[in-house]
């Protein structure tokens, strides 16, 4: 199937099922390693080498810490670096700006960007009372 679609089709469903079964098996092995004492693993199952129980707690904590650092520090820093300065013309107009064009009075105006002068006039200038 050459079409890119999120709809399920046979290979995708097989891969999804295999990923589901594999991740559940890995989680079960992780729980066995983390919870069952080492002497039982050695005597009952004959398993002689397992990593230290320290890693059963350390790896998830390190992963969560790395995720938190990325989420709250690195990702916002990347966004701040990509944002133009406040006095840069790109904050007002760029290649994606839509120019205001004429429209029929009484009709719905076409989609466009509001010029910064109109925005400032509406927000910051006081209306003049004609009395």
C-alpha positions in Angstrom: 0.0 0.0 0.0 1.7 3.2 -1.2 -0.8 5.5 0.4 0.2 7.1 3.7 -2.8 6.8 6.0 -3.3 6.3 9.7 -6.0 3.8 9.0 -5.2 0.2 10.1 -4.1 -2.3 7.5 -2.7 -5.8 7.9 1.1 -5.2 8.3 0.5 -2.3 10.7 -1.9 -4.4 12.9 0.6 -7.2 13.0 3.5 -4.8 14.0 1.2 -3.2 16.6 0.2 -6.5 18.1 3.9 -7.7 18.2 4.9 -4.4 19.9 2.1 -4.8 22.4 3.1 -8.4 23.3 6.8 -7.5 23.3 6.4 -4.5 25.6 4.2 -6.5 28.0 6.8 -9.3 28.1 9.6 -6.8 28.8 7.6 -5.2 31.5 7.0 -8.6 33.1 10.7 -9.5 33.0 11.5 -6.1 34.5 9.1 -6.7 37.4 10.5 -10.2 38.0 14.0 -8.8 38.1 13.0 -5.9 40.3 10.8 -7.7 42.8 11.9 -11.3 43.2 15.0 -11.7 45.4 18.3 -12.8 43.7 18.6 -16.1 45.7 15.2 -17.2 44.5 16.1 -16.3 40.9 19.3 -18.3 41.2 17.9 -21.4 43.1 14.5 -21.8 41.4 15.2 -20.6 37.9 18.9 -21.1 37.6 19.5 -17.5 36.5 22.9 -16.5 37.8 23.5 -13.1 36.2 21.2 -10.2 36.6 22.1 -6.6 36.9 22.1 -5.1 40.4 18.7 -4.2 41.8 20.0 -0.6 42.0 19.5 -0.3 38.2 15.8 -1.4 38.6 15.2 1.9 40.4 18.0 4.1 38.8 17.1 3.6 35.2 13.4 4.8 35.5 14.5 7.7 37.7 17.2 8.7 35.2 14.7 8.4 32.3 12.1 10.5 34.1 14.7 13.1 35.0 16.0 13.3 31.4 12.4 13.7 30.2 11.7 16.5 32.7 14.9 18.3 31.8 14.1 18.1 28.2 10.4 19.1 28.7 11.0 22.1 31.0 14.4 23.4 30.0 15.7 22.2 26.6 12.5 22.3 24.6 11.6 25.9 25.8 15.2 27.0 25.2 15.1 25.7 21.6 11.8 27.6 21.1 13.3 30.8 22.5 16.3 30.5 20.2 14.0 30.1 17.2 11.8 33.0 18.1 12.8 36.3 16.4 13.7 39.3 18.6 10.9 41.7 19.6 12.3 44.5 17.3 12.7 42.2 14.3 10.5 42.8 11.3 9.7 39.1 11.2 7.5 39.5 14.3 5.2 41.8 12.3 5.4 40.4 8.7 7.0 37.3 7.2 6.6 35.1 4.1 3.4 33.6 5.5 1.6 37.0 6.1 -1.7 37.5 4.2 -2.2 40.9 2.9 -5.6 42.6 3.5 -7.5 42.9 0.2 -10.8 44.6 -0.8 -14.0 42.9 -0.1 -17.7 43.5 -0.9 -19.4 45.8 1.7 -21.7 43.8 3.9 -20.0 40.5 3.0 -17.6 38.4 5.0 -14.0 39.8 4.6 -11.4 37.3 3.4 -8.9 35.9 5.8 -5.9 38.2 6.3 -3.5 39.5 8.8 -4.4 42.7 10.6 -1.8 45.4 10.1 0.1 46.3 13.3 -0.9 49.9 12.9 -4.6 49.0 13.1 -4.0 46.9 16.1 -2.1 49.6 18.0 -4.6 52.2 17.0 -7.5 50.1 18.4 -5.6 49.1 21.6 -3.8 52.2 22.6 -5.4 55.3 21.1 -8.2 56.8 23.1 -11.4 57.5 21.1 -12.0 61.1 20.3 -15.3 62.5 21.6 -17.0 64.8 19.1 -19.2 67.0 21.2 
